[in-house]
């Protein structure tokens, strides 16, 4: 190869490397952007994950399945049973005893000492006293109550997860405010250092700022500890080893409530206690119905070898109806009635207590929502004032017309106002979620995420 041919090849190689490097950089930036987006937490998505993964909710659903199986068992008892059977019997007497009925036949036939048979048996209860139907109704109400209990567990877990998330949002806002305060102090330390060199500031001013910076860094460490604790609790609800998604301070405000209806009947716990009262009522009816007769139809069909002595199969069948009339049971039926009455009375009292508690929760949640809104508006106004004061005092400090103490106080007040703003908004969202829980509704973030992912 000639020497002058190397230069074009080298230039082509350089262009290829730049072209490849450019696309590699683009690919890395896209990957980092995607990763950043993937790690940004979404409350609605988190609540749906809690709904799927929370062990407490899985246990509640398993409990519902227990009552469902019990109800299906009670329904199956109404249809009786059919069983297949086989038997092998040996006797030490080969005489066959026949019933005496006309025409009387005294002929003696041999009776095999070995009897082999198989067949089917039928048992069909006749619910003439209505007890089985009443018992089934009680099981149906118990199953529905268990389902409502599971739904209440779901709403409670969703509210707990939302509360933890809003707590992390509040801490995120506090950390953001403290970091801004620390950055501002570091910036002013540099300005003060220059001012000291030209004789406009005393060295003690820089020492004062460095001390305040250490104090702010300590507050940041404390906030990080609180953040880790809240994340650990949230990861437990998610049934995960950790929760490391990025959570930003809240920005959007809750929707203004308009004439919130004072309604508690949609709450799952209220529906559950109502079903438990109905189940208790059915229990009382079933206890009284045990005093009335009950009947059962029984029948069987069997192929039996050796019954008639000639070695051939001798199929036969039978059917009968048995009616039991209760007369005396040692007082157990009266005791069952007393037990059922006590269960009914307890369920009614529990219903009254729960309804009163639900109404109190509704009133409290409405009041807390209004108070949280007022606190947020006050924090918002305070933040606007603090930002303006900080702007003015920064200019005065740079001009040497403000002491370092006054400057640091203004910076601390601004950081406090920023943190209070985030905390007030997060608490407002917590109050909104609590109000929805008092109404028997999931957090609004759950509803919004569900609607967006239909």
C-alpha positions in Angstrom: 0.0 0.0 0.0 1.2 3.4 -0.9 1.9 5.9 1.9 -0.4 8.6 0.5 -3.3 6.0 0.6 -3.2 5.8 4.4 -4.4 9.3 5.0 -7.9 8.9 3.5 -8.3 5.6 5.3 -7.3 7.2 8.6 -9.7 10.1 8.1 -12.5 7.6 7.2 -11.7 5.7 10.4 -11.8 8.8 12.5 -15.2 9.8 11.0 -16.6 6.3 11.7 -15.4 6.5 15.3 -17.0 9.9 15.8 -20.3 8.6 14.2 -20.3 5.5 16.4 -19.4 7.4 19.5 -22.3 9.9 18.8 -24.8 7.1 18.7 -23.4 5.4 21.8 -23.8 8.7 23.7 -27.4 9.0 22.5 -28.1 5.4 23.5 -26.7 6.0 27.0 -28.6 9.2 27.4 -31.8 7.5 26.4 -31.1 4.7 28.8 -30.5 7.0 31.7 -33.7 9.0 30.8 -35.7 5.8 30.7 -34.2 4.6 34.0 -34.9 7.9 35.7 -38.5 7.8 34.5 -38.9 4.2 35.5 -37.7 5.0 39.0 -40.0 7.9 39.6 -42.7 6.7 42.0 -46.4 6.9 41.0 -48.8 6.7 44.0 -51.6 5.2 41.9 -49.4 2.4 40.7 -48.0 1.8 44.2 -51.6 1.4 45.5 -52.4 -1.1 42.9 -49.2 -3.0 43.8 -50.3 -3.0 47.5 -53.7 -4.4 46.4 -51.9 -7.3 44.7 -49.0 -8.0 47.0 -50.0 -7.0 50.6 -50.0 -10.2 52.8 -52.7 -8.9 55.0 -55.1 -8.5 52.1 -54.2 -12.0 50.8 -55.1 -13.3 54.2 -58.4 -11.5 54.1 -59.2 -12.9 50.7 -58.3 -16.4 51.9 -60.7 -16.0 54.8 -63.4 -15.1 52.3 -62.8 -18.3 50.5 -63.3 -20.2 53.7 -66.8 -18.8 54.1 -67.5 -19.4 50.4 -66.5 -23.1 50.8 -68.7 -23.4 53.9 -71.7 -21.9 52.0 -71.2 -24.3 49.1 -71.1 -27.2 51.6 -74.4 -26.0 53.1 -75.9 -25.8 49.6 -74.7 -29.3 48.8 -76.3 -30.8 51.8 -79.7 -29.9 50.4 -79.2 -32.2 47.4 -78.3 -35.3 49.6 -75.7 -37.8 48.6 -75.3 -41.0 46.4 -72.6 -43.4 47.4 -71.3 -46.6 45.9 -70.4 -49.5 48.2 -69.1 -53.1 48.2 -69.3 -55.7 50.9 -67.8 -59.1 51.7 -69.3 -61.1 54.6 -68.8 -64.5 56.1 -71.3 -66.4 58.3 -71.0 -69.6 60.3 -74.7 -70.6 59.7 -76.0 -71.7 56.3 -79.7 -71.4 57.3 -81.8 -68.7 55.7 -84.5 -67.1 57.8 -87.4 -65.9 55.8 -90.1 -63.5 56.9 -93.5 -65.1 57.5 -95.9 -63.6 55.0 -98.5 -65.1 52.8 -98.1 -67.3 50.9 -96.1 -69.0 53.6 -93.3 -71.2 52.2 -91.5 -73.4 54.6 -89.1 -74.7 52.0 -85.6 -74.5 53.2 -83.0 -73.2 50.8 -79.3 -73.3 51.5 -77.7 -69.9 52.5 -74.1 -69.3 51.4 -71.7 -68.6 54.3 -69.9 -66.1 52.0 -71.9 -63.1 50.9 -70.5 -60.8 48.2 -72.4 -57.6 47.2 -72.1 -54.2 45.7 -74.5 -51.3 45.0 -75.6 -47.7 45.5 -77.1 -45.9 48.4 -79.1 -42.7 48.3 -79.7 -40.2 51.1 -82.0 -37.2 50.4 -82.9 -34.8 53.2 -86.4 -33.3 53.1 -86.3 -29.8 54.7 -89.9 -29.9 56.1 -89.0 -27.7 59.1 -87.0 -25.2 56.9 -83.9 -25.4 59.1 -81.5 -26.3 56.3 -82.6 -23.4 54.2 -82.4 -21.0 57.1 -78.9 -22.3 57.9 -77.9 -21.8 54.3 -79.2 -18.2 54.4 -77.0 -17.6 57.5 -74.0 -19.0 55.6 -74.7 -16.7 52.6 -74.8 -13.6 54.9 -71.6 -14.7 56.6 -69.9 -15.1 53.2 -71.0 -11.6 52.2 -69.8 -10.2 55.5 -66.3 -11.8 55.0 -66.1 -10.3 51.5 -67.0 -6.8 52.9 -64.4 -7.3 55.6 -61.8 -8.1 53.0 -62.8 -4.9 51.1 -62.4 -2.9 54.3 -58.9 -4.4 54.8 -58.1 -3.3 51.2 -59.3 0.3 51.8 -57.4 0.5 55.1 -54.1 -0.8 53.5 -54.5 1.6 50.6 -55.0 4.5 53.0 -51.9 3.4 55.0 -49.8 3.1 51.9 -51.0 6.6 50.7 -50.3 8.1 54.1 -46.7 6.7 54.1 -46.2 7.9 50.5 -47.4 11.4 51.5 -45.1 11.3 54.4 -42.2 10.5 52.1 -43.4 13.4 49.9 -43.3 15.7 52.9 -39.8 14.6 53.8 -38.7 15.0 50.2 -39.9 18.6 50.3 -38.1 19.2 53.6 -34.9 17.7 52.2 -35.2 19.9 49.1 -35.6 23.0 51.3 -32.7 22.0 53.5 -30.4 21.3 50.5 -31.3 24.7 49.0 -30.5 26.3 52.3 -27.2 24.5 52.5 -26.3 25.5 48.9 -27.2 29.1 49.6 -25.0 29.1 52.7 -22.1 27.6 50.8 -22.5 30.3 48.2 -22.5 33.0 50.8 -19.4 31.5 52.5 -17.5 32.1 49.3 -18.8 35.6 49.0 -17.9 36.2 52.7 -14.5 34.8 52.2 -13.8 37.4 49.4 -15.3 40.2 51.5 -13.0 39.2 54.4 -10.0 39.6 52.1 -10.9 43.1 51.2 -11.9 44.1 54.7 -15.6 44.3 54.3 -16.4 41.4 56.6 -14.9 40.0 59.8 -13.6 36.4 59.9 -16.2 35.6 62.6 -18.9 36.0 60.0 -17.5 33.1 58.0 -17.2 30.9 61.1 -20.8 31.7 61.9 -21.9 30.6 58.5 -19.9 27.4 58.6 -21.5 26.5 62.0 -24.9 27.1 60.5 -24.0 24.9 57.5 -23.1 22.1 59.9 -26.4 22.5 61.7 -28.3 22.3 58.4 -26.3 19.2 57.3 -27.3 17.6 60.6 -31.0 18.3 59.9 -30.5 16.7 56.4 -29.1 13.6 58.0 -32.1 13.4 60.4 -34.6 13.8 57.6 -32.8 11.1 55.6 -33.3 8.8 58.6 -37.0 9.5 58.7 -37.2 9.0 55.0 -35.6 5.5 55.3 -38.0 4.6 58.1 -41.1 5.5 56.0 -39.7 3.7 53.0 -39.2 0.6 55.1 -42.8 0.6 56.2 -44.0 1.1 52.7 -41.9 -1.7 51.3 -43.5 -4.0 54.0 -46.9 -3.1 52.6 -45.7 -3.8 49.1 -44.2 -7.1 50.3 -40.8 -6.0 48.9 -37.3 -6.0 50.3 -37.0 -2.3 49.8 -38.6 0.8 48.2 -36.0 3.0 46.4 -38.1 4.8 43.8 -37.7 8.6 43.6 -40.4 10.6 45.3 -40.7 14.3 44.6 -42.5 16.9 46.7 -46.2 17.3 46.1 -47.3 19.9 43.6 -51.0 19.4 42.7 -53.7 20.3 45.2 -56.7 18.1 46.1 -60.0 18.8 44.4 -62.3 21.2 46.3 -65.0 19.3 48.0 -68.6 20.3 47.1 -71.4 19.4 49.4 -69.9 16.1 50.5 -72.9 13.8 51.3 -73.0 12.6 54.9 -73.3 9.0 53.8 -71.8 6.0 55.5 -73.8 3.1 54.0 -71.3 2.6 51.3 -68.5 1.7 53.8 -67.5 -2.0 53.6 -67.4 -2.3 57.4 -71.0 -1.0 57.6 -72.1 -3.5 54.9 -70.3 -6.2 56.8 -72.0 -5.6 60.1 -75.4 -5.5 58.4 -74.7 -8.9 56.9 -73.6 -10.2 60.3 -76.9 -9.0 61.8 -78.9 -10.8 59.1 -76.8 -14.0 59.7 -77.6 -13.7 63.4 -81.3 -13.4 62.6 -81.1 -16.5 60.5 -79.3 -18.3 63.4 -82.3 -17.5 65.7 -84.8 -18.8 63.2 -82.8 -22.0 62.7 -82.6 -22.6 66.5 -86.4 -22.3 66.8 -86.9 -24.6 63.7 -85.0 -27.4 65.4 -88.2 -28.0 67.5 -90.1 -29.1 64.3 -89.9 -32.5 62.6 -87.3 -33.3 60.0 -87.4 -36.0 57.4 -84.9 -37.9 55.2 -85.4 -40.3 52.2 -83.1 -43.2 52.1 -82.8 -45.9 49.5 -80.3 -48.5 48.2 -79.8 -51.0 45.3 -77.5 -54.0 45.6 -76.3 -56.9 43.6 -75.6 -59.8 46.0 -74.1 -63.2 45.2 -74.9 -66.2 47.4 -78.1 -64.8 48.9 -80.5 -67.3 47.3 -78.1 -70.3 47.5 -77.9 -71.0 43.7 -74.8 -69.0 43.1 -76.5 -66.4 41.0 -76.6 -62.7 41.5 -79.7 -61.5 43.4 -80.3 -57.8 42.8 -82.7 -56.1 45.2 -83.5 -52.5 46.2 -85.2 -50.7 49.0 -86.5 -47.2 49.7 -87.9 -45.6 52.8 -88.8 -42.3 54.5 -87.8 -41.4 58.1 -89.5 -38.6 60.0 -88.0 -37.5 63.3 -90.1 -35.6 65.8 -88.0 -33.9 68.5 -89.4 -34.5 72.0 -86.7 -34.2 74.6 -83.0 -33.3 74.2 -82.0 -32.4 77.7 -82.5 -28.7 77.2 -79.9 -28.4 74.4 -82.4 -26.8 72.0 -83.4 -24.2 74.5 -79.7 -23.5 75.1 -79.1 -23.1 71.3 -82.0 -20.6 71.2 -80.5 -18.6 74.0 -77.1 -18.7 72.3 -78.6 -17.5 69.0 -80.5 -14.7 70.8 -77.2 -13.5 72.5 -75.4 -13.5 69.1 -78.2 -11.5 67.6 -78.1 -9.0 70.5 -74.3 -8.6 70.2 -74.5 -8.1 66.5 -77.1 -5.3 66.9 -75.0 -3.5 69.5 -71.9 -3.8 67.4 -73.9 -2.4 64.5 -75.0 0.6 66.5 -71.5 1.2 67.8 -69.9 1.0 64.4 -72.5 3.3 62.8 -71.9 5.9 65.5 -68.1 5.6 65.1 -68.5 5.9 61.3 -70.5 9.1 61.7 -67.9 10.6 64.0 -65.1 9.7 61.6 -67.0 11.4 58.8 -67.4 14.6 60.9 -63.7 14.5 62.0 -62.5 13.9 58.4 -64.5 16.8 57.1 -63.1 19.1 59.7 -59.6 17.9 59.2 -59.9 18.4 55.4 -61.0 22.1 55.9 -58.3 22.7 58.5 -55.6 21.2 56.2 -56.8 23.4 53.3 -56.4 26.5 55.6 -53.0 25.4 56.8 -51.8 25.0 53.2 -53.1 28.4 52.1 -51.3 29.9 55.1 -48.1 28.1 54.3 -48.4 29.2 50.7 -48.7 32.8 51.7 -45.8 32.4 54.2 -43.6 31.0 51.4 -44.2 33.9 49.1 -43.3 36.4 51.9 -40.2 34.4 52.9 -38.9 34.3 49.3 -39.4 38.1 48.9 -37.7 38.8 52.3 -34.8 36.5 51.3 -34.3 38.3 48.0 -34.1 41.7 49.7 -31.9 40.6 52.5 -29.5 38.8 50.1 -29.0 42.1 48.3 -28.4 43.9 51.6 -26.0 41.4 52.8 -23.9 41.5 49.6 -23.8 45.3 50.0 -22.6 45.0 53.5 -25.7 46.5 55.0 -27.0 43.4 56.8 -25.4 41.3 59.6 -24.6 37.6 59.0 -27.0 36.7 61.8 -29.9 38.4 60.1 -29.0 36.8 56.8 -28.9 33.3 58.3 -32.2 33.9 60.1 -33.8 34.9 56.8 -32.3 31.8 55.1 -33.6 29.6 57.9 -37.1 31.1 57.7 -37.1 30.5 53.9 -36.1 26.9 54.4 -38.8 26.5 57.1 -41.4 28.1 54.8 -40.5 25.7 51.9 -40.6 22.7 54.1 -43.9 23.8 55.7 -45.4 24.3 52.2 -44.6 20.7 51.2 -45.7 19.3 54.5 -49.0 21.2 54.4 -49.8 20.1 50.9 -48.9 16.5 51.8 -51.0 16.6 54.9 -53.9 18.1 52.8 -53.7 15.0 50.6 -53.6 12.8 53.7 -56.8 14.5 54.9 -58.4 14.0 51.5 -57.6 10.3 51.6 -58.9 10.0 55.1 -62.2 11.7 54.0 -62.5 9.2 51.2 -61.8 6.3 53.6 -64.6 7.6 55.9 -66.9 7.5 52.9 -65.8 3.9 51.9 -63.8 5.1 48.9 -60.1 4.4 47.9 -57.6 7.3 47.6 -58.2 9.5 44.6 -54.7 8.5 43.2 -56.0 4.9 43.0 -59.1 5.9 41.1 -57.2 8.2 38.7 -54.6 5.4 37.9 -57.4 2.9 37.4 -59.2 5.2 34.9 -56.0 5.9 33.0 -55.2 2.2 32.7 -58.6 0.8 31.7 
